[in-house]
Amino acid sequence: MICTNIGTACYTPRGRNFFLDLLNKATTLSQLYQTHAQIILHGLHHDLSTLTKLTHKLSDFKAIHHARLLFLSTPKPDLFLFNVLIKGFSTNHSPSSAVSLYTHLRTRTNLKPDNFTYAFAISAASGFESEKFGLLLHANAVVDGFGFSLFVGSAVVDFYFKFSRTEMARKVFDLMPERDTVLWNTMVSGLVRNCCFGDSIEVFQDMVKGGVKFDSTTLATVLPAAAELQDLGVGMGIQCLALKLGYDCDEYVTTGLVSLYSKCGEIDTARWLFRQIDQPDLISCNAMISGYTCNGETESSVRLFGELLASGQKVNSSTLVGLIPASSPFGHLQLSCCIHGFCVKCGSVSHASVSTALTTVYSRLNEIESARLLFDETPEKSLASWNAMISGYTQNGFTEMAISLFREMMFEVHPNAVTITSILSACAQLGALSLGKWVHGLIKSENLESNIYVSTALIDMYAKCGSIVEARQLFDLMTDKNVVTWNAMISAYGLHGHGNEALKLFNEMLHSGLPPSNVTFLSVLYACSHAGLVRKGNEIFHSMVHDYGFQPLPEHYACMVDILGRAGKLNEALKFIEKMPGEPGPAVWGALLGACMIHKNTNLAHVASERLFELDPENVGYHVLLSNIYSADRNFLKAASVRQVVKKRKLSKTPGCTLIEVGETPHVFTSGDWSHPQATAIYKMLEKLTGKMREAGFQSETVTALHDVEEEEKELMVKVHSEKLAICFGLIATEPGTEIRIIKNLRVCLDCHNATKFISKITERVIVVRDANRFHHFKDGVCSCGDYW
């Protein structure tokens, strides 16, 4: 016993083991501080083992500043203490401090880093915005002989995955001479986090085949991949393994199964599994709430959410994200607003995942202003936040806003595959080929070409920007193709009027063993429609129903009506409509009305338009089409009466406009437009071309122009259509012999179609026109559509 000099206070000296035990049992920061005081009092403040344990515990309790001060007060810290503090900095999100301490260890001490040092330092480097620190640490580890250490290997693989360097992660994994369960789990988990769901399942299957021991963590990690792919077969196989090895009662595995069955539409099974959990924790409840929501059972999800709140359970951001009806938003605007209000009240709206989910649901409900307001108010925007807003703009047709936001984003965060697919979709809609090519360069530099979704989006972009050859080259370079990839290329051929090529590719797809989807058949039927392949179209429609068992959608029926109608088989088209099992919608009657315009059949046009005016009374396009049909039939009185209805009901027609991209600058023209800086030169070119065209035999097509004006005025009206102005600007602004590409927001009129044929011959230019229906490739006075559009 030792007595102090003050009074008679005495204490019994305690040894190292006593304090190590006390530190292990500490459950609060206050207890740690008291224990630290006792350690000093008992003279153990320089004992490395005790100080190391205290540093470790302080780090666990997030008192990393105190841990650092303790380290600095240690005269001669050993490697173990260095490693403990580096790990502490890593787990407390202080990557700079971790790397600084590692640097101090290497440069200012005689100690040498070991495998634990590198593992902890590399894990810390994952917290930087740049990957350069981690790359340097990985290089140092290899030089020091720890490149094949299992502990270092797992940290390196995880690091590369956090920077979406999946190929590098895979390379490190493949080079490891030995792989333990932790390394395999890291590989599976990393692939899932990077949305490489198919690859993660393949790695898991290799693990099982190789006889590697796996645990409940492995199963809980791979189940989300099966869930995201909605592959119930694979998921049930994982469930069988869980049952066989006794992991079926593991709460994390069961929660993974709840998500699996929910995302595969088996909500009753998911509900049953959820009820097998004795005391569901928040993670399990979140999975069930999300499951209800994604299956449209919003009442059940709201009820379970209410039960959570009533039980006193504190919900988190995952709960709210699962509750937001982003997957099936229609009809749930009020619910979405209520959830938004709750998030504001509880302070969760600033959480990136919550604001992203709300941005997504508002975008899908066409509440784009609310989505943007929420996005702007989010203090820390994650990559997912940017992606949600860019995707929202793209899906709502605000392509220029999407592109503008993408350019802004490039200064803030690094894009991923989701960003790229969204922006390529915007480029495709707008016809922004130069930006699309720039994005293609970005894809190459980021090594995203192997991503099937990115490559498919690239094919779609090139096709919709008029570069069908480049689209096919990319398609042929792809080693793995899913049904969406095949559909994109088949659709591209249809869009460009290459019906036979579309059919050939469709047959190749069938021979590859990949089953077609209803979208595949729609794409093939569309191609047949624009190429006049009536017999083939009939065969494919019959095969879709009788060989593949698909129930035709309204779009399939509309395509068949279009195929028959364009070919002049109008009565056959009407009979086809009359035999439809359900009530024909606007798309079907619209296809028939369009065919009536081509073949000038006013009687059937009257029948089709009556049905259309009932089904879609606000659509001015049908009124305009009917008026044009009457005008073509010289029935100007009826044409005028239709236009009067439009005027009386204050229906507004979408104004025609044409876009041409020169260099990287888009130029938009409207009919009779004088706003362009080079307007004088454009109209001079138009006059010059008009003279040459007339010499070559061109006559203006004015039949659909207003009947109550003179013929000369009619010619003037069609002469200054936006597509002619865009082509004239293209002739002025580009080198002789180069291809001109323009995009019209409406169907190209007959006069402009004929004029473009003459212009292509006179100027010896290839002119590519994308209108609302398809592509037209003009060369030497001939159009690729064969005047069949």
Phi, psi and omega in degrees: 000139178244134179253144178274168179283342183264115179063219184239017183296129181229156174212156179268125180300138179248146182266180183303313185299325179299314183285328175297319178295320181295320179295321179297326184274349182298133182242354178224161178294324179300317178297322179295316180298319179295319179295319178302318179299319180292325178298317178297315182300325182267011172076020181257018184288353174245008179282115187300317181299316180293316181294324179296316179296318180295317177301317179300313182293320177298320177297317180299327180269014177065018176268057188292330178294317177296320179298320180295316179299321179297317179298315182294336180275355181275123185299310184227079180294141178267180183297323180300316180293319175304312182297319180298317182286323176299316177297319179300316177298320180297310183288340178261020174058045176237068185299323181297317179296321180296313182290324177298318179294321177298316180297318177300317179301316184286322190259338187238009176225168176269002181282153178243134180299146175246189183298326179291320178304310182293320180299314181291320181292319179292321176299319178297322183296342176295341182277352178281157175286330179258148181271357189297325181294317179295322178297318179295318179295320177298317178298316178299319180297320179295314180300320181279004174087017181251015182298330182255010177292133180301317183296315178291317181303316179297319179294319181294315179301314179297320179300311182297323178296322181294339176256016178059028176266068187297324181293320178294319178300316180295321180296315179298316180300313183294330182278349182291124181292328176233144179226125177260180182301320182298316181295316177299316179298320178298320180294313180297313181298316181297319178296320178297315181298332180263017175064021175267066190293317179298318180296322181295322178292322178298318179297318178298318179296321176297322179298315181293314181297326181282358179074019179288135179290126176243162183235186181296330178297320178302311183294318179295332181281322184276337181302320178301331179294314178297323180295315181294325178280352184054039179263089184294327179300311178296317180300319179291328175296319177295320179298321178297319178297320179298317179295318182296323185260004175081019179264004185293338179269355178295128187297324181289323177293314179299319178298319176298323178290324176301314179296318180302304184295326178297312183288343176266008177082004180266067188291329179294319177294319179299318180297318179296317179297319180300321181288346178281346179280120184303306180230087183301130176274183184298322181297317179295316179298321178299318179298319181289320177299313178298320179298315177300314184298312184289346176258012176078007179268066185295327179298318179294320181293319179294323179296314180295323176299317178297321178295322177299312180296319181295330181282355181087002179291134179274119181282160178237186184298325179296324178300312184291321178298318179294329182283329182292122186282059183290328183282331178223072190281337191296128182089002184238033179295316181297317178298316180299319178295322178296316179297318177303315179298318178297319181296322178295316183297319183268002175081012182273348185296337179281348178290130187304316183293324179290310180296327178294316179297319178293320176301317180297313183293321177295320179298317182288341176266012181063018176267064190291329179292319177296321179299315182292322179299316179295318179299315181294329182277350180288118186294315180241104184274123176276172177300320179298325179297313178298315181300318181298317183287319178297315178297320178300315177298315182298313182294333180265007176084005178271065188294321180295323177294321179298315181294318179298317180292324177299316180296323178293320181297325183300339177275346187253307183225166181272131181288158173237190184299324180294317177301313185298316181295322179294315183287329175294324176297319177296317178300319180296316180296317185277340184078026183276080185294320183297317177294320178301320178292323178297318178296323177300319176297321178296320179300317179296316182292332181266004180055044180258006183296333181283347179287119187297326181287322178294313180297322178294318178296324177296317178301314180297319181297310182298320180296315183283347174264006174095359183260073184293328179294313178298322179300316181292323178299316178296319179300315182292332180284341183286127179278322178249128179231132173259182185297328180293323179296311178299316180301319181299318182286321177296316178299322180299315178298319178298318181298328181266005177079014180266073185298317182293322177296322178297317179294320179298316180292323177300317179294322176299319179298316180297320180290337179288347180092358180276122182290138179286158176253176177295333176291325177301311181295323178297318180296319180291317178297321177299318180296319178297321181300314185275359177243002178071027182269077187292310183299316180296320179299317178298317181297317183291320178298317179296317180296320180302317183281311190268329181268325184251354172071024178276138172275117183301139175270167178307326181294324178293316178298318180298321179296318179295319176298320179295316179302311181291317183295314181299326181280002178088003180271064187291319179294323177294323178296318179296318178297321178300318179296317182295334181270357180299140182293327181252182178284121180298139182262185181302324182298320182290310180292329177295321177296320179292318179297320177298320178293324178297326178295315181298316187257008174054047179259096185287329182295309179291327178300321179296317179298311183295318183292324178300317179293321181293321180294333176283316186282324185220069188294338183273355183276107183289337183301322180292322177296316180297317180297316179296319178299319179293325178295316178295321179297316179298332180270007181064019177265073188292334179295313179291324178300318180293324180294323178294318179293328178295322177299316179299315181294317182295321182273001178057041176276133183252133179276139177297122182292140179286140175211156182228136180251137171228137181254120177243120188067239176245014184252124176277141177234128183246133180239145171243170182297131180067024187288128175242012186279344183289141180303332181255027184305317182300313180295324180296313181290330175295317177296321180297317178298316180298314180295318181302317178298313181294323180294319179295322177298327181275359176105009181287137174232135182294141177262102187246012189298328182265001177287166181306133186281342187265026173233161181293156182302323181296321179291323178300315180299321180294322180297313182283337182296326185258025175300152188301324182294325178294319179296319180296318179295317179298320177295320178300321179294324179285318192268352181240162181291147178304138178091345180280154182287141177250130179238130176228157180232122179255136183282344178242176176294133181295137183281163184299319181296314180293325178297313179294318181298319182294327176298314180296317182298319181298325180284316182295317185268355182055043178243148168273127180240121179254124181241124172254118176253193185293343184253321190193185175258146173235123177252109182263130178206130178052039175082009181235142176256142181299337182284349181063031183059029181240083181213000000 
